[in-house]
Amino acid sequence: MSRVSRDLAPILSLFWRGPRGKLLFGLGLSAATTLCGLALLGLSGWFITATAIAGLSAATALAFDVFSPSAGIRFFALARTVSRYGERLVTHDATLSILAELRERLFRGSAAMREAEKLRMRPAALLFRLTHDIDALDSLYLRVVVPAAAAIAAALAIGLCFGAILPAAGIGFGAFLVIAGLGIPLIAARVAERPAQRRVLALEALRSRVIDLVSGQTDLVMSGRIEAQRRAIAEADRKLSDADSELNFAEVASGAALGIVSATLIASALFVTLFLARHAEIGAPIMALAVLVTIAALEPFSALRRGAIELGRTCVAARRVAVRLKPPAHASVASPPSGTACVLDAVSVHYGHGDRPAIQNITLSLRVGERVALIGSSGSGKSTLIFVIAGELAPDHGSVRSVPSTLLTQRTELFTDTLRDNLRLANATADDDCLRRAMMSAGLKPYLDALPNGLDTRLGEDGLGLSGGEGRRLALARLFLRKTPLWLLDEPTEGLDDATARDVLGRLSANAVQCTLLIATHIRREAEIADRLIAMKDGRVIGQASRGDSQFEALLSTLRQD
């Protein structure tokens, strides 16, 4: 189980650093619910038996106090209901808040440049981590830790109950329930670990292959791979079915084992109490109380068994999620000298284990309010340099000092949500008037006026329903909502027609009066708004010129025409 502990340690530490008070309170409520249930059943059995015996004669019937036990039963019934409700409320609230934090940290970790590159070719893997894997982690607390606390409380209660009657019996019953009741779930977790892991992998393969079949059906038919894809789906489904069969066997076997433990414990309780009753050491009411408490004490262990069966799935999820929980490494956020917006000193970046750096030994500075264009062919290092300044990519060598910046990438990321919420990704506190002004500045007023639902209009997946120009203008509106002194633009008009591109650039230039601009481009129209050109090749700066210099027009002439 050391590997299990190692897999779960990062997640458990996150739980512990989270709403610790709520988590501990939830454990206390779970134990209280179990104890109230034991007391309710035991007291009810005692009361019914004692009432029946008292009713055998008029004298004892009149003397018997029915009010105190009745009040106790009502108290434990209400307390059990309240503690059960409170336990569900507190434990689920604490768990959901932690899972929300996990999703955010996982997304941030996966959005780190090098992690994102790995996941870009397997987008289904990231979706699986954010949904299925995160959801699997809720069983760690709700189905393992909470039932374990209730089970331990039940074992202590039955030990104390029998200990009050016969100390040796109390020690024996408590120890037997702890060893057998906790041992069987541990064995079940060990047996189910590999099938649970195979089930997770098979389910992920099945989902991704079905998605590939649906989304890539045309390509599969054209390449003659449709039957192979169907066979791959059938194979994943077969593995999933085999894993389910093994898990069902483990669950049935562990249930049968707990059934044997339950029968043994109840039989032992009957034997001990009958023996004591025959020797007149206890009465029938106490005997009924002890036996019913024994029956009720076994309930938490059944819940723990079900959680143990899922522990393998939880371990797989923890192992895959933990590696990406750390937030992405950011470049230095130290402030640059007065009058400058950004300073890079001998910055180099390598991708993977390649010998050739993406950028090497870059030293440059941007003055406040300056407009600079990084020019060069694809692969020259322009985008990498912008990502380093934005803090999306940490340099391997050198240092970066920059004012706060906003990055506008080549791709416009739009989500299936309202227009308002897509814009508020840039500024969560922006009101509707602010959003409308940003859209107007981006040239989207006619588009907004034509929408019946205005800002409440829902966009389709990946901005479905918007033209390329409208999507780019929406990205521009987001940029305007960001109040940062440095804008980093990576080929902002790529893919747009000339008229739309020039309109976008004009609006960008008009709204960047108090901003510093750094544009990575190989298109002439984008570089023309710059005050200075910096030429790059093979990750190095090979030349630069300011507007008015003789080399400025020469560098512009090397760029692609509109």
C-alpha positions in Angstrom: 0.0 0.0 0.0 3.0 2.3 0.0 2.5 3.1 -3.6 -1.2 4.0 -2.9 0.0 6.3 -0.1 2.5 7.9 -2.4 -0.1 8.5 -5.1 -2.6 10.0 -2.7 -0.1 12.1 -0.6 -0.3 15.2 -2.9 -4.1 15.2 -2.9 -4.4 14.5 0.8 -2.0 17.4 1.5 -4.2 19.7 -0.6 -7.3 18.5 1.3 -5.4 19.2 4.6 -4.4 22.7 3.5 -7.9 23.4 2.3 -11.0 23.9 4.5 -9.5 21.8 7.3 -12.1 22.9 9.9 -15.0 21.8 7.7 -13.3 18.5 6.9 -12.7 17.7 10.6 -16.2 18.9 11.5 -17.6 16.6 8.8 -15.7 13.6 10.3 -17.1 14.5 13.7 -20.7 14.7 12.4 -20.2 11.4 10.7 -19.1 9.8 13.9 -22.0 11.5 15.8 -24.5 10.1 13.2 -23.2 6.6 13.7 -23.2 6.9 17.5 -26.7 8.3 17.5 -27.8 5.5 15.3 -26.3 2.9 17.6 -27.9 4.6 20.7 -31.3 4.9 19.0 -31.4 1.2 18.0 -30.0 0.0 21.3 -32.2 2.1 23.4 -35.3 1.2 21.4 -34.6 -2.5 21.8 -34.0 -2.0 25.5 -37.2 0.0 25.9 -39.4 -2.4 24.0 -38.1 -5.4 25.9 -38.2 -3.6 29.3 -41.8 -2.4 28.6 -42.9 -5.9 27.7 -41.4 -7.4 30.9 -42.8 -4.6 33.0 -46.3 -5.2 31.5 -46.3 -8.8 32.9 -47.6 -7.4 36.2 -49.7 -4.4 37.2 -47.3 -3.3 39.9 -44.3 -3.1 37.7 -46.3 -1.6 34.8 -47.4 1.3 37.1 -43.9 1.8 38.4 -42.1 1.7 35.1 -40.9 5.0 33.8 -41.8 5.2 30.1 -41.1 8.9 29.7 -37.3 9.0 30.1 -36.6 6.3 27.6 -39.2 7.8 25.2 -37.5 11.2 25.5 -34.1 9.5 24.9 -35.4 7.8 21.7 -36.9 11.0 20.3 -33.6 12.8 21.1 -31.4 10.3 19.4 -33.8 10.1 16.4 -33.7 13.9 16.0 -30.0 14.1 16.7 -29.3 11.4 14.1 -31.4 13.2 11.5 -29.7 16.6 12.2 -26.2 15.2 12.3 -26.8 13.2 9.1 -28.0 16.3 7.3 -25.2 18.4 8.7 -22.6 15.8 7.7 -23.9 15.7 4.1 -24.0 19.4 3.9 -20.5 20.0 5.5 -18.6 17.2 3.8 -20.0 17.8 0.4 -19.5 21.6 0.6 -15.8 21.1 1.7 -15.2 18.4 -1.0 -16.8 20.5 -3.8 -14.7 23.5 -2.8 -11.5 21.5 -2.9 -12.5 19.9 -6.3 -13.1 23.4 -7.7 -9.6 24.4 -6.6 -8.2 21.2 -8.0 -9.9 22.0 -11.4 -8.5 25.5 -11.5 -5.0 24.4 -10.5 -5.1 21.5 -13.0 -6.2 23.8 -15.8 -3.5 26.3 -14.9 -0.9 23.6 -14.8 -2.0 22.2 -18.1 -2.0 25.6 -19.7 1.7 26.0 -19.1 3.4 26.2 -22.4 5.2 22.9 -22.4 2.3 21.0 -20.9 -0.1 22.5 -23.3 2.1 21.4 -26.2 1.9 17.8 -24.9 -1.9 17.9 -24.5 -2.6 19.7 -27.8 -2.5 16.5 -29.8 -4.7 14.7 -27.2 -7.4 17.2 -26.1 -9.6 14.3 -24.9 -6.9 13.6 -22.2 -7.2 17.0 -20.7 -11.0 16.9 -20.7 -10.8 13.5 -19.0 -8.5 14.9 -16.3 -10.8 17.9 -15.7 -14.0 15.9 -15.5 -13.7 12.1 -14.8 -10.4 12.2 -12.8 -11.3 15.2 -10.7 -14.7 13.6 -10.0 -13.0 10.4 -9.0 -11.1 12.2 -6.2 -14.3 13.0 -4.3 -14.5 9.4 -3.2 -11.2 9.8 -1.3 -12.9 11.9 1.4 -16.6 11.1 1.0 -16.3 7.3 0.6 -13.0 6.4 2.3 -12.1 8.9 5.0 -15.6 9.7 6.3 -16.8 6.1 6.4 -13.5 5.1 8.1 -14.1 7.7 10.9 -17.7 6.3 11.3 -16.4 2.7 11.4 -13.8 3.5 14.0 -16.4 5.3 16.1 -18.7 2.2 15.8 -15.9 -0.2 16.8 -15.2 2.0 19.9 -18.9 2.1 20.8 -19.4 -1.6 20.6 -16.2 -2.1 22.6 -17.4 0.2 25.3 -20.9 -1.3 25.3 -19.7 -4.8 25.9 -16.9 -3.6 28.1 -19.5 -2.2 30.5 -21.0 -5.7 30.7 -17.9 -7.8 30.5 -14.4 -6.1 30.0 -12.9 -9.1 28.2 -15.8 -9.2 25.8 -15.5 -5.5 25.1 -11.9 -5.8 24.2 -12.5 -8.9 22.0 -15.5 -7.4 20.2 -13.8 -4.1 19.5 -10.6 -5.6 18.4 -12.3 -8.2 16.1 -14.5 -5.5 14.5 -11.5 -3.2 13.9 -9.3 -6.0 12.5 -11.9 -7.7 10.3 -14.0 -4.6 9.5 -11.0 -2.6 8.3 -9.0 -5.5 7.0 -11.6 -6.7 4.5 -11.9 -3.2 2.8 -8.1 -3.0 2.7 -7.9 -6.5 1.0 -10.7 -5.5 -1.3 -8.9 -2.3 -2.2 -5.7 -4.3 -3.0 -7.6 -6.9 -5.1 -9.6 -4.2 -7.0 -6.6 -1.9 -7.6 -5.5 -3.3 -10.9 -9.0 -3.9 -12.4 -10.0 -0.4 -11.4 -6.9 1.0 -13.1 -7.7 -1.1 -16.2 -11.2 0.2 -16.2 -10.1 3.8 -16.1 -7.8 3.3 -19.0 -10.4 1.3 -21.0 -13.1 3.9 -20.4 -10.8 6.7 -21.5 -9.8 4.8 -24.6 -13.5 4.0 -25.4 -14.6 7.6 -25.1 -11.7 9.0 -27.1 -12.1 6.4 -29.9 -15.8 7.0 -30.1 -15.2 10.8 -30.3 -12.6 10.1 -33.0 -15.1 8.0 -34.9 -17.8 10.6 -34.8 -15.7 13.7 -35.5 -13.4 12.1 -38.0 -15.7 9.7 -39.8 -15.1 11.3 -43.2 -11.4 11.0 -42.9 -11.6 7.4 -41.6 -13.8 6.4 -44.6 -11.5 8.1 -47.1 -8.4 6.4 -45.6 -10.2 3.0 -45.3 -9.7 3.0 -41.5 -13.4 3.0 -40.5 -13.5 -0.8 -39.8 -10.2 -0.6 -37.9 -11.6 2.2 -35.7 -14.7 0.1 -35.0 -12.6 -2.9 -34.0 -10.6 -0.6 -31.7 -13.8 0.6 -30.1 -15.0 -3.0 -29.6 -11.6 -3.9 -28.1 -11.8 -1.0 -25.6 -15.4 -2.0 -24.8 -14.3 -5.6 -24.2 -11.5 -4.5 -21.8 -14.0 -2.3 -20.0 -16.4 -5.2 -19.6 -13.6 -7.5 -18.3 -12.5 -4.9 -15.8 -16.1 -4.4 -14.6 -16.5 -8.2 -14.1 -13.4 -8.3 -12.0 -14.6 -5.3 -9.9 -18.0 -6.9 -9.4 -16.3 -10.1 -8.2 -14.2 -8.1 -5.8 -17.3 -6.3 -4.5 -19.3 -9.5 -4.1 -16.5 -11.3 -2.4 -15.8 -8.5 0.0 -19.5 -8.2 0.7 -19.7 -11.9 1.4 -16.7 -11.7 3.7 -18.3 -8.8 5.6 -21.5 -10.9 5.8 -19.5 -13.7 7.5 -18.0 -11.2 9.9 -21.4 -9.8 10.6 -22.9 -13.2 11.3 -20.0 -14.2 13.5 -20.2 -11.0 15.5 -24.0 -11.2 16.0 -23.7 -14.9 16.9 -20.9 -14.1 19.4 -23.0 -11.3 20.9 -26.0 -13.6 21.3 -23.8 -16.3 22.9 -22.1 -13.9 25.3 -25.3 -12.1 26.3 -27.2 -15.4 26.7 -24.4 -16.8 28.9 -24.5 -13.7 31.1 -28.3 -13.7 31.2 -28.4 -17.4 32.3 -26.1 -16.5 35.1 -28.3 -13.5 36.0 -25.6 -11.0 35.4 -27.7 -9.0 32.9 -31.4 -8.8 32.1 -33.2 -9.3 28.9 -33.4 -5.5 28.1 -29.6 -5.2 28.3 -29.3 -8.4 26.2 -31.5 -6.8 23.5 -29.6 -3.5 23.7 -26.2 -5.3 23.2 -27.4 -7.4 20.2 -29.0 -4.5 18.4 -26.0 -2.3 18.9 -23.9 -5.0 17.4 -26.1 -5.2 14.3 -26.1 -1.4 13.9 -22.3 -1.2 14.3 -21.7 -3.1 11.1 -23.3 -0.5 8.8 -20.4 1.9 8.4 -18.1 -0.9 7.3 -20.3 -1.7 4.4 -20.0 1.9 3.2 -16.2 1.7 3.7 -16.1 -1.5 1.5 -17.7 0.3 -1.4 -15.2 3.2 -1.1 -12.3 0.7 -1.0 -13.4 -0.8 -4.3 -13.1 2.6 -5.9 -9.7 3.4 -4.3 -7.9 2.1 -7.4 -9.7 4.5 -9.6 -9.0 7.3 -7.2 -5.3 6.4 -7.1 -5.1 6.5 -10.9 -6.8 9.9 -10.9 -4.6 11.3 -8.2 -1.4 10.1 -10.0 -2.4 11.7 -13.3 -3.7 14.9 -11.7 -0.9 15.5 -9.2 1.8 15.9 -11.9 0.0 19.0 -13.3 -1.2 20.5 -10.1 1.7 23.0 -9.8 0.9 26.3 -11.4 3.0 27.1 -14.5 6.4 28.6 -13.9 6.4 32.3 -14.7 9.2 34.5 -15.7 10.5 37.1 -13.2 7.9 39.8 -12.5 10.5 42.3 -11.3 9.8 45.9 -12.4 11.9 47.3 -15.2 13.9 50.6 -14.8 11.9 53.9 -15.0 11.0 54.8 -18.6 11.1 51.3 -19.9 8.3 48.8 -20.3 10.4 45.6 -20.6 14.0 44.6 -20.3 15.4 41.2 -21.4 19.0 40.3 -20.4 20.7 37.4 -22.2 17.5 35.3 -22.4 17.6 31.8 -23.8 14.9 29.1 -24.1 15.1 25.5 -25.1 12.1 23.3 -26.0 12.2 19.7 -24.8 15.7 18.2 -25.0 16.7 19.7 -28.3 20.2 21.1 -28.7 19.1 24.1 -30.7 17.5 26.8 -28.5 14.3 28.4 -29.6 15.8 31.8 -28.7 19.3 32.4 -27.6 21.1 35.2 -25.7 18.4 37.9 -26.4 19.1 41.3 -24.9 16.7 44.1 -25.6 14.5 46.8 -24.0 11.2 48.5 -24.8 10.7 52.1 -23.9 7.3 53.2 -22.4 4.9 54.0 -25.2 7.1 52.5 -27.9 5.6 50.4 -30.7 8.0 47.6 -31.8 7.5 44.8 -34.3 9.4 41.5 -34.2 9.8 40.4 -37.7 11.2 37.2 -39.2 10.1 34.0 -40.9 8.2 31.2 -39.1 10.4 29.5 -36.6 12.6 32.4 -36.0 11.6 32.7 -32.3 9.2 35.7 -32.4 6.3 33.9 -30.7 8.6 32.3 -28.1 10.0 35.7 -27.2 6.6 37.1 -26.7 5.5 34.2 -24.5 8.6 34.7 -22.4 7.7 38.4 -21.8 4.1 37.4 -21.1 5.3 35.0 -18.4 3.8 32.0 -20.2 7.2 30.5 -20.6 10.1 30.6 -18.2 13.5 31.3 -19.7 16.2 28.7 -19.2 18.8 31.4 -18.9 18.7 35.1 -18.4 16.2 37.4 -16.8 13.0 39.3 -17.7 11.8 42.5 -16.1 8.4 43.8 -17.4 5.4 45.9 -16.5 2.1 44.0 -16.4 1.2 42.8 -19.9 -1.7 41.3 -21.9 -1.1 38.7 -24.6 -3.2 38.4 -27.8 -2.4 35.1 -29.5 -3.0 34.1 -33.1 -6.0 32.0 -32.1 -9.2 33.5 -30.6 -10.5 31.3 -27.8 -14.2 31.5 -27.5 -16.5 29.3 -25.4 -20.0 28.0 -25.4 -21.3 30.8 -23.2 -22.9 34.2 -23.4 -21.2 37.0 -25.1 -21.0 38.8 -21.7 -19.2 36.0 -20.0 -16.8 35.5 -23.0 -15.8 39.2 -22.6 -15.6 39.0 -18.9 -12.8 36.5 -19.2 -10.6 39.6 -19.7 -12.1 41.6 -16.8 -14.4 39.8 -14.4 -15.6 43.1 -12.8 -16.5 44.9 -16.0 -20.2 46.1 -16.1 -22.4 46.0 -19.2 -21.6 49.6 -20.1 -17.9 48.8 -20.0 -18.4 45.7 -22.2 -20.4 47.7 -24.8 -17.7 50.4 -25.0 -15.1 47.8 -25.6 -17.2 46.2 -28.3 -17.8 49.6 -29.9 -14.0 50.3 -29.8 -13.4 47.0 -31.5 -16.0 47.8 -34.3 -18.7 45.4 -33.1 -21.4 48.0 -32.5 -23.5 47.0 -35.6 -23.1 43.3 -34.7 -24.2 44.0 -31.1 -27.2 46.2 -32.1 -28.4 43.4 -34.4 -28.6 40.8 -31.6 -32.0 40.4 -30.1 -30.6 39.3 -26.8 -27.6 41.6 -26.8 -24.9 40.6 -24.4 -27.0 37.6 -23.3 -26.6 36.0 -26.7 -25.0 32.6 -26.5 -22.1 31.7 -28.7 -21.7 28.3 -30.2 -18.7 26.0 -29.7 -15.4 27.7 -30.5 -17.4 30.9 -31.4 -19.7 29.1 -33.9 -21.9 31.8 -35.5 -19.2 34.4 -35.7 -17.2 35.2 -38.8 -13.4 35.2 -38.6 -13.4 39.0 -38.5 -16.0 39.1 -35.8 -14.2 36.6 -33.7 -11.0 38.6 -34.0 -12.8 41.8 -33.1 -14.2 40.1 -30.0 -10.6 39.2 -29.0 -9.7 42.8 -29.6 -12.5 43.9 -27.3 -11.1 41.6 -24.6 -7.7 43.3 -25.1 -9.3 46.7 -24.6 -10.9 45.5 -21.3 -7.4 44.7 -19.9 -5.9 47.8 -18.3 -2.3 46.8 -18.7 0.5 49.1 -19.9 2.1 46.5 -22.3 0.2 44.7 -25.1 1.9 41.7 -26.7 0.4 40.8 -30.1 1.2 37.6 -31.9 0.2 38.1 -35.6 -3.1 39.8 -34.7 -4.6 39.9 -38.2 -3.5 36.6 -39.5 -6.2 35.0 -41.7 -8.2 38.2 -42.1 -9.0 39.9 -45.4 -7.1 43.1 -46.1 -10.0 45.5 -45.3 -10.9 43.8 -42.1 -7.2 43.5 -41.1 -6.5 47.2 -41.7 -9.7 48.2 -39.7 -8.6 46.0 -36.8 -5.1 47.5 -36.9 -6.5 51.0 -37.0 -8.7 50.4 -34.0 -5.8 48.7 -32.2 -3.5 51.7 -32.8 -6.1 54.2 -31.8 -6.8 52.5 -28.4 -3.1 51.9 -27.6 -2.3 55.6 -27.1 -0.9 55.0 -23.6 0.3 51.5 -24.1 3.5 49.9 -25.2 3.1 47.5 -28.2 5.2 44.5 -29.1 3.9 42.8 -32.3 5.3 39.5 -33.6 4.6 39.4 -37.4 5.8 38.5 -40.8 3.1 40.6 -42.5 4.0 44.1 -43.7 0.7 45.8 -42.8 1.2 44.9 -39.1 4.8 46.0 -39.0 3.9 49.4 -40.6 2.4 50.7 -37.3 5.6 50.1 -35.5 8.2 52.7 -34.5 11.0 50.2 -34.5 11.6 46.8 -36.2 13.6 44.0 -34.7 14.6 41.3 -37.1 15.0 37.7 -35.9 16.5 34.5 -37.4 17.2 31.1 -35.8 16.4 32.5 -32.4 18.7 35.5 -32.6 18.3 39.2 -33.2 20.1 39.9 -36.5 19.2 43.5 -36.9 16.9 46.4 -36.0 16.0 49.8 -37.2 13.8 52.8 -36.1 11.4 54.7 -38.3 13.4 57.2 -40.3 16.5 55.0 -40.5 17.7 53.9 -43.9 17.3 50.3 -42.9 13.7 50.6 -41.8 12.2 50.5 -45.3 14.6 47.8 -46.2 13.4 45.5 -43.4 9.8 46.3 -44.3 10.4 45.2 -47.8 11.4 41.7 -46.6 7.9 41.1 -45.2 5.0 39.4 -46.9 2.6 41.8 -48.7 -1.0 42.1 -47.6 
